[in-house]
Amino acid sequence: MKQILNLILLTIVCFSCEGPGPKDEKQTESIQKEEKYFTVKENIDLLVSPSASSKKLINVKATSLVKATKYCELDKSCKLSVLETCKKYSKVKVIEPDWLTDTYIGWVPTDMLIKFGSIAPAKQGASKIAVFNNVNGLRTELSKNGIGELGSWRSDDLGGFMSITDYYRFGTASSVNGLDNNLAYYLESNHETYAEKLTLVLNIFNSTERNAAISKFKATTEKTFGALNLTTPPGLIKAVGIPKPYTYNNKFFRVSLEREQNNIETWKLTIMSQ
């Protein structure tokens, strides 16, 4: 008898949120009919299941790149579609930005959802890359990528603001010029309260170790997008090492990759908010 009761209880638990019941179906249908797309009132992490005790949904790619746990966080720029509801929670899927569509699918409290477009536009000039609006947090995340810590956010004496790393040197010194290869970050803006542009620079002084330098630049590029909670643009990594300019644009940011050849070979990856 005890085993039978346990089986019944287990069945109830398994089916309680397997799909929307009549009330939930009506609620979901009403939501989707009246207001097709949503966003969130404030930044919130997606949940694995419809429960206050649920684990947060892990951003697997970003976590693997930065070697620290990163979650699938929604902000007010995200355009969401409601897939189903369960009690006080809604299962949502990110529609925009489109590079999150396949992986950002999870649960949020329904009362955190509002009609997409109902939030007043961000103050003119504010960055469309969410983490750019928190300069100190951005500096902290980028400093975890293994090429040194970004310095203080300060005036550049030209009307703007900046934060840079020291040159991160690696490999062995060239027998020609006595210098080794290096990497550096440059974070810049015309505004004190948010960043506008991030540049990753590789200087190849020792051409005999070019392949190793290019590999390190590729790896750091992946980590950089992970720290920004952005998906690496298609074709970017393959473009590194090929002497042909690369550009990528969407409504949130633009990316450029350039190679310069003078006395040394230099690669510049630039990420700018739109």
VENSULUR-V604652 format. One record per backbone hydrogen bond with DSSP energy under -0.5 kcal/mol. CO is the residue of the C=O (numbers start at 1). NH is the residue of the N-H. If there is no record, write none. Layout:
co: {CO:CO}
nh: {NH:NH}
This chain:
co: {1:2:3:4:5:6:7:8:9:10:11:12:15:21:22:23:24:25:26:27:28:29:30:31:36:37:38:39:44:46:47:49:51:55:56:57:58:59:60:61:62:63:63:70:71:72:74:75:78:79:79:80:81:81:84:86:88:89:90:90:91:91:92:93:96:97:98:100:100:103:104:106:107:108:109:110:112:114:115:123:128:129:129:130:131:132:134:135:136:137:138:139:141:142:143:152:154:160:161:162:163:164:167:168:170:174:179:181:182:183:184:185:186:187:188:188:189:196:197:198:199:199:200:201:202:202:203:203:204:205:206:207:209:210:211:212:213:214:215:216:217:218:219:220:221:222:223:224:225:226:233:235:236:236:237:239:241:242:246:248:252:253:254:255:256:257:258:260:260:264:264:265:266:267:268:268:269:270:271:272}
nh: {5:6:7:8:9:10:11:12:13:14:15:16:18:25:26:27:28:29:30:31:32:33:34:35:82:116:80:114:74:57:107:51:54:48:58:72:60:63:64:65:66:67:68:59:73:46:44:78:80:95:96:38:83:93:91:89:110:86:92:108:83:84:106:81:79:100:101:103:104:105:94:92:47:90:112:113:41:39:118:126:130:132:133:133:134:195:138:139:140:141:142:143:144:145:146:154:162:156:189:154:187:151:169:183:181:178:174:170:203:168:201:165:199:163:196:197:161:273:188:271:186:201:269:184:204:267:182:205:265:207:209:210:213:214:215:216:217:218:219:220:221:222:223:224:225:226:227:228:230:229:236:239:239:240:240:242:243:244:257:255:274:250:272:248:270:246:268:262:266:262:266:204:260:202:258:270:200:256:198:254}
